[in-house]
Amino acid sequence: MKTIHAVYESGVFRPLERVDLPERTEVEFEPRPVAQLADQNSHLEGIYAVLCERYESGEHDVAARHHEHQP
C-alpha cells in the first residue's frame, strides 16, 4: 500500500488524495508529521490579511451592489 498524506483537523485525519479502500475499512497507521505541510499553510496568513482588509473596509453589504457594474 502506498503512503497516504493527510491533514489532522477537528480530531479527524483527512486524506489529501483519493484513498482506494472500501468504506469503513479499519486501518492502522503511525502518524509522522511532515514539515512540508507547515510550509504549505504559511501562505494562508497573507490571504487572511487581505480578507480582513476587505472585511474592515466599511462596505457592509457587498451583495446589494452586485449588479451595479452590469450593463
Secondary structure, 3 states (H helix, E strand, C coil): CCCCCEEEECCEEEECCCCCCCCCCCCCCCCCCCHHHHHHHCCHHHHHHHHHHHHCCCCCCHHHHCCCCCC
